[in-house]
Amino acid sequence: MRNPTRPCHSALCARRWCRCVSCRGTLGERNVSASRTEALAELYGQHKVALRSLLSYTSFNHPHVVDVDWRIDYHIKSANLERIDQLVYHVTLKTEVGNGETKDVTFSCSLEELQDLVYRLKDATRQYENHLNRLEKIVK
């Protein structure tokens, strides 16, 4: 049977551009046994560049959010309506794409839309953590 530990943790190290020493630490944090850690770190060191290249073709390469800027505007009235009394949030996500280039993603939303976004992000984080916990149980 194929060991599921190697692709999962090697990919984790490769995505972070870890050195072999860091890879050992990353594997140790995931409670991988010492013998497996040494074997995987050695394999990782030998094939890091090829693994990184392969990941660039097989992953989605979504931008990573590295910073957030925001401001609140309070709209009192508009040209069409006498009174609005509405908060508008202007959010700029600073993202980093695979090659290190940064890009701004800007949007405006209401309080309800912002709360919905935060809820969805928390839900995605919970799902990711649950998936990671299941993988860690398989590895042990």
C-alpha positions in Angstrom: 0.0 0.0 0.0 1.2 3.5 -0.9 2.2 5.7 2.1 -0.1 8.8 2.1 2.4 10.7 4.3 5.0 11.4 1.6 2.9 13.4 -0.9 1.0 15.4 1.7 3.9 16.6 3.8 6.4 16.9 1.0 4.0 19.1 -0.8 3.5 21.2 2.4 7.2 21.7 2.7 7.6 22.4 -1.1 4.8 25.0 -1.1 6.6 26.8 1.8 10.0 26.5 0.0 11.4 24.9 3.2 15.0 23.8 3.6 15.5 20.3 4.8 15.9 21.5 8.4 12.6 23.3 8.2 11.0 20.3 6.6 12.0 18.2 9.5 10.4 20.8 11.9 7.3 20.9 9.8 7.0 17.1 9.9 7.7 17.1 13.6 4.8 19.6 14.2 2.5 17.2 12.4 3.6 14.4 14.8 5.3 12.3 12.1 7.6 9.6 13.6 11.3 10.4 13.7 12.2 7.6 11.3 9.7 8.8 8.7 10.7 12.4 9.3 14.3 11.6 8.4 13.4 9.5 5.4 11.0 12.2 4.1 13.4 15.0 4.7 16.1 13.2 2.8 13.8 12.5 -0.2 12.5 16.1 0.0 16.0 17.5 -0.2 16.8 15.4 -3.2 13.7 16.2 -5.1 12.7 19.7 -3.9 13.1 21.5 -7.2 11.2 18.9 -9.1 8.5 18.7 -6.5 8.1 22.5 -6.6 7.8 22.4 -10.4 5.2 19.7 -10.3 3.2 21.6 -7.7 3.1 24.6 -10.0 1.3 22.5 -12.7 -1.0 20.6 -10.3 -2.2 23.2 -7.9 -4.7 26.0 -8.4 -2.2 28.8 -7.6 -4.8 31.0 -6.1 -3.4 34.3 -4.8 -2.6 34.5 -1.1 -4.0 37.4 1.0 -1.0 39.1 2.6 -2.7 42.3 3.9 -6.0 44.0 4.2 -6.9 47.7 4.0 -10.4 49.0 4.7 -12.4 52.0 5.5 -16.0 52.8 6.4 -18.1 55.5 4.6 -21.4 56.7 6.0 -23.8 57.7 3.2 -26.3 60.2 4.5 -28.2 60.9 1.3 -28.0 60.5 -2.4 -29.1 62.5 -5.5 -32.2 60.3 -5.8 -33.2 59.8 -2.2 -33.4 62.4 0.6 -32.0 60.1 3.3 -30.1 56.8 3.1 -28.2 56.4 6.5 -26.1 53.5 5.3 -22.6 52.2 6.1 -20.5 51.1 3.2 -17.3 49.2 3.7 -14.5 49.6 1.2 -12.0 46.7 1.4 -8.7 46.2 -0.4 -7.1 42.8 -0.2 -3.4 42.8 -1.0 -2.7 39.5 -2.6 0.5 37.7 -3.7 0.4 35.4 -6.7 2.8 32.5 -7.3 5.7 34.5 -8.7 5.8 36.9 -5.8 4.0 39.7 -7.6 1.4 41.6 -5.5 -2.1 42.6 -6.7 -4.9 44.6 -5.1 -8.5 43.2 -5.1 -10.9 46.0 -4.1 -14.6 45.8 -3.4 -17.3 47.6 -1.5 -20.1 46.0 0.6 -22.7 46.5 3.2 -22.4 45.4 6.8 -24.5 42.3 6.1 -22.4 41.3 3.1 -19.2 41.8 5.1 -20.6 39.6 7.9 -21.5 37.0 5.3 -18.0 37.0 3.9 -16.5 36.6 7.4 -18.8 33.7 8.2 -17.9 32.0 4.9 -14.2 32.5 5.5 -14.5 31.0 9.1 -16.5 28.1 7.7 -13.8 27.4 5.0 -11.1 27.6 7.7 -13.0 25.0 9.9 -13.5 22.7 6.9 -9.7 22.9 6.1 -8.8 22.2 9.7 -11.1 19.2 9.8 -9.6 17.9 6.6 -6.1 18.4 8.0 -7.0 16.6 11.2 -8.3 13.6 9.3 -5.1 13.5 7.2 -3.0 13.7 10.4 -4.9 10.7 11.9 -4.2 8.7 8.7 -0.5 9.5 9.0 -0.2 8.4 12.6 
